[in-house]
């Protein structure tokens, strides 16, 4: 079973080596690594080029492009359209795999049972504080109604069959932040695709993504989730959603203090 891993990057020279190296070190070797660069102005492209021969020497497929795009979700969609694997996953250019066995464990679950997608847990680190762990995102098995309670799978751990994108669509490019959540809601809640939660850490994620920028991002996410849920046939109650959002933030603060 072939896995296509997509990394979208723009001026990512400070972090992308860790991302690429973590792919290269995976002990599951039937992979295709696709990098979509947004015409970086730093030396990101030079770093990407450097790894071409290294991946080739290891017998691994390595594909990249560098061109202007219309945002991160447009770039991800480009990568999905290029993908030739049976399974597709996204690895952000600020992130890297938790260990060398992540892809092996993912494929094992697809091999052992009939599922459409899997997801797992994430560790957040603060690169400005010597990579101190600031949060451990431990998920749970999906149940109907969880998205309306401000729950979502960790997107960097979300792997699904390529054919699902062909059948149920790609990421919405009119959303600024929540297109990943909208897609997972559409797949899991609307179309009832069979998912599996793997209770293990998959990705180490540096803080500072587009969905982690304070009150304004929370407002944008809430507006976009209202659109996403309503347009996909769900029922969005803003008071219920914000109650669980605040509860989640409160729990996060307590855990962060305890880390």
N, C-alpha and C positions, 0 to 999 in steps of 0.2 A: 504494500500500500504506500503510495507516494504522497509526501507532505509538501505543500507549497507554503513557504514562510515569506510574508511580505513586510518589509521595513520601509516606511515613508520617512524621509529626512529632508531637512533644510538647515544649512549652517550648523551641522551637528558634529563638527570635527572633534569637540572635546569629549564626546561620549560614544561615538559610533563604533570605535574600535572594540569596546567592551561588548557591544551588541553583536557585532559580526563574529568576534572570537567565541562568544557563547553558542552561536549557531555551529561554527566550525567544530567545536568540541563535543557536540551531541553524539552519543554512541549509536543513535539510529541514523543510518546513512542514506536511506532512500528519500532524499529531500531535494527540493528545488528552492533556491534562495533568490528572491526578487527584491531589488532595491529601487525605489522610486524617489529620485532626488528632484527637488523643486527649483533647480537652477541655483544651487548654493553659491554664495559669494566668497566663502572661505575655502579651505582645502579639503572639504568633505569628498568631493569627486576624486581627488588624487588618492585619498585613503581607500575609497571604493575600488578604484582601478588597481591598487596595489594587491588587493585580495583576489583578483581574477585568477592569477597563476596558482595561488595557494589552494583555492578551491578546486581548480582543475587538476592539480597534482594529487588531491585527495579523492578524485573521482566524483565530485559533487557538482551539481548544476548551479550555475551562478549567472544571473541575468540582471542588468541594471539599465536605467535610462535617466537622463537629466534634462528636464524641460520644465517650463512654466506650467503651473496648474491652477485650479480654482479653489484651492484649499485642501486640507488634509483628507477630507472624505472623497473628494474628486481623485486625489492621488491614490488612495486605497482602492477605489473602484478600478483605476488603471491597472493596478497590480492584480486584482482578482481576474480581470479580463485576460491578462497575460498568463495566469496560472494554468498549469497542466496537471496538477496533482489531484489525487482523490480527496484530500483533506486540505483545507486552507486555514491558516492562522496568521494573526497580525502581531509583530514584535516591534514596538516603538523604538525609535533611535536613542531614547534616553533609558531604555530598559535592557535587561539581559536575563537569560534563563537562570533559575535558582540552582540547578545542578546539571550534570551531563546526561541525565536519564529522563528528562522531561518528555521529549518527543517519543521515546520508547514506551513510556507509560501511557501516553495518549493513544498511540497506535494500538497498543495491547487491548485497550478497552473497545476500540472500534472493531478489532478482530474477534473479540470474545463474545460480543452481543450486538443485537441490532439497535443501534442508536444513530441519531442524526448529528448530534453535537455534544461536546464536553466542555467543562470549565473547572477551574480550581481556585486556589488561594494566591494572594499577593503579599509581598513584603515591600513597604515603602521605606526609603532611606532619604536622608538629607545630606547631599553631597557637600554642602557648606559646613557641615559639622562632622567631618571624617566618616561619612556614610553611616551615621548613627541611625538605627532603626527607629522610626517614628510611628509606624502603624503596622499591624498585622491584619490584613483583610481576609477573614475566614468566612467563606460563603456557606451555602446550604443547598439541598436539593430543591429544584424549582417546584413550586405549587401555584396553581391558578390563583391570581389575586395579589401575588407578592409585588409586582411592579407598581400597583396602585398604592403600595405602602413604601414607596421610595426605595425599593430593593432592586438590585440588578446584579447579574454575574459580572465578575471582573473582566472587562473587555480584553485586556492583554492575554487572558488565559482561555479565551473563547475560540474553540476550533470546531469547524463544521464541514460537512461534505460539500465539495465544490458545486455539485449539481443543484444544491439548494439555492445558491445565488442565481443560477440560471432560471430556476422555477419561481422563486419568491421575490427576486429583486435585489438590488445593491443598496448601498448607503445613500441616504438622502443628502443631496448637496445644498439644499436650501436651509439646513439646520447648521447652526454655528458650533454647538457643543454636543448635543444629545443625539446625533445621528446614530452613534453606536448603540445607545440604549433603545432607540426606536427600532433598529433592525433586530435586536435580540427580542424585544417585545413582540414584534411582528412574527418572528420565527417561532418563539416558544408559546406565546399566549394566543395570538390570532390563528396561527396555522397548526398549533398543537404538535410541533415536531418533538421527537423523543430526545430528551437531554439526559446527561449523566454528570453529576457533581463528583469530581475526584478530590477527595479530602487530602490534598498535599499542596505544598507551595510550588508554584510553577515559574513565577516571574518576580524579579527584584526591580522595583520601579522607583526612579528618582522623582522627587516631588517637583511640581511646577508645570504640569500639563495644562491644557486649555480648560479642563473641567475642575481645576483645583485653584481657583483664583478669587476666592472670597465671595462677598455678598452679591456682586453683579453677576458672577457666573451662576450662583444659586437661582437668581431671578430668571436668567436666560434658560437654564435647564428646566425650571418649573414651567415656564411658558411653552417650551418645546415639548415637554412631556405631556402637557395638556393636549396639544395638537396631536401628538403621536398616539396617545391612548384613544382619544375621541375618534380620530380618523381611521383607526384600526378596529373600531367596533366595541371598544371598552367604555368604561364609565369612570370619568375622572372627577374625584371630589377633592378640591384644592385644600380644604381644611384637614381632611384625612391625610393627604399626601404630605402637607407641611408638618403635621403633628409627628408623623413617623420620620420625616426628614430631621426635625429638631431632636427627636429622641435618638436618632442615629448619631447626630453630631455630639450630643451630650455623652453618649457611650464612647465615642471616639476620643473625646477629650479626656475622659477618665482612663481609658486604656493608654493614651499617649503619656499621661502623667506617670503611669505605672511602668512604662517601658524603661 
